Amino acid sequence: MTIHFVGAGPGPADLLTVRATRMLGSADVLIAALATTDPDVIALCREDVAALDLQQLASEQVEQVLLAAGTMGHAVVLLLPGAGSLEERERVWVAAVEGAALAWDHTAGVATA
């Protein structure tokens, strides 16, 4: 399966891209800032999604989850704030995913400006 780095956009579920909505609906694992993510966005996920709070995980733990879930064939959505730019922290995770020869993609969110 694929590791999806997805921009959440301005916040409300109706401002997600169609692609982001599809990815959330098919995710086995969701990594997001759960306390600040609109509950309607989280509700787009399946009931059995394993939802992990990005704010409670160290960067190394996020990397471990991405690699373990990806290796087990799970679809993972890492929901990033705003447009979901791949900043330094995210580029480290992408490098780890690439190093493990796992598939990944990036879906930008709607710009907040």
HUVEN-V996353 format. One record per residue. SS is DSSP state (A for helix, B for strand, O for the rest). PHI is phi in whole degrees, -180 to 180 (none if undefined). Layout:
ss=SS phi=PHI
ss=SS phi=PHI
This chain:
ss=O phi=none
ss=B phi=-122
ss=B phi=-93
ss=B phi=-107
ss=B phi=-96
ss=B phi=-125
ss=B phi=-78
ss=O phi=-83
ss=B phi=73
ss=O phi=-68
ss=O phi=135
ss=O phi=-66
ss=A phi=-61
ss=A phi=-76
ss=A phi=-107
ss=O phi=-73
ss=O phi=-72
ss=A phi=-60
ss=A phi=-62
ss=A phi=-61
ss=A phi=-62
ss=A phi=-63
ss=A phi=-64
ss=A phi=-61
ss=A phi=-69
ss=A phi=-110
ss=O phi=-73
ss=O phi=-87
ss=B phi=-131
ss=B phi=-118
ss=B phi=-117
ss=B phi=-155
ss=O phi=-76
ss=O phi=-61
ss=O phi=-69
ss=O phi=-110
ss=O phi=-88
ss=O phi=-53
ss=A phi=-56
ss=A phi=-67
ss=A phi=-71
ss=A phi=-63
ss=O phi=-65
ss=O phi=-72
ss=O phi=-79
ss=O phi=-64
ss=O phi=-62
ss=O phi=-94
ss=O phi=-65
ss=B phi=-87
ss=B phi=-98
ss=B phi=-117
ss=B phi=-86
ss=A phi=-57
ss=A phi=-73
ss=A phi=-101
ss=O phi=-112
ss=O phi=-73
ss=A phi=-55
ss=A phi=-64
ss=A phi=-69
ss=A phi=-61
ss=A phi=-59
ss=A phi=-61
ss=A phi=-64
ss=A phi=-58
ss=A phi=-69
ss=A phi=-66
ss=A phi=-65
ss=A phi=-64
ss=A phi=-65
ss=O phi=-82
ss=O phi=85
ss=O phi=-86
ss=O phi=-82
ss=B phi=-118
ss=B phi=-115
ss=B phi=-102
ss=B phi=-86
ss=B phi=-103
ss=O phi=-69
ss=B phi=61
ss=O phi=-72
ss=O phi=77
ss=O phi=-60
ss=O phi=-85
ss=O phi=-84
ss=A phi=-54
ss=A phi=-59
ss=A phi=-69
ss=A phi=-65
ss=A phi=-64
ss=A phi=-66
ss=A phi=-61
ss=A phi=-61
ss=A phi=-66
ss=A phi=-63
ss=A phi=-63
ss=A phi=-62
ss=O phi=-90
ss=O phi=59
ss=O phi=-98
ss=B phi=-74
ss=B phi=-149
ss=B phi=-150
ss=B phi=-128
ss=B phi=-119
ss=O phi=-70
ss=O phi=-94
ss=O phi=-65
ss=O phi=-65
ss=O phi=-82
ss=O phi=-84
